[in-house]
Amino acid sequence: MSEFDFDLDHLDFDGAEKTTVQKQLAADQLAAEQAAMQDEDGDDCAGGACKI
């Protein structure tokens, strides 16, 4: 058996998928909250440039 032969039977693919989905949902929620905070500024400035 070479060092590149892997036994994949002990890996938890279902658990990894659930963890990935949870992390993605958390990242999406954080991005949505940050976007909402930027919208609530109310100073008519977008990206550091203010509208005249």
N, C-alpha and C positions, 0 to 999 in steps of 0.2 A: 504494500500500500504506500503510495507516494504521499508527500506532504500536502498535495493538492486534492486528495480524495477526502471529501467531507461527508459526514453522517448528518443528514438534515432531519432525521427523525426526532431529535431532541429539541429542535427549535419550535418556538411558539408563534406561528404565523398569525393565528387568530388574535392573540393578545397584542401582538405588534400592530396589527391592523386597527384594533380598537384604540390603542394608544395614539396612533397616528391621526385617526379621525378626531379624537378628543383634542389633540394639539392643534389641528387645523381649525376646529370650531373655536377654540380659545383665541387663536390668531385672528380669525375673521371677526370675532366679537371685539377684540381690542382695536382692530383697524376701523371698525364701524364707530366705536366710541371716540376714537381720535378724530375721525372725520366729522362727527357730530360736534365735538368741542371746537373745531375750526370754524364750523358754520355758525356757532353761537357767539363768536367774537363780536359781530355786529359793528365793526369799525370800517366796513367796506374795503378791507385790505385782503388781497389774495396773493399768496406766495411772496409776501414782503413788499409788494407794489400796491400802493393805495390808489383807488380810483379818484379822479378829480371831477 
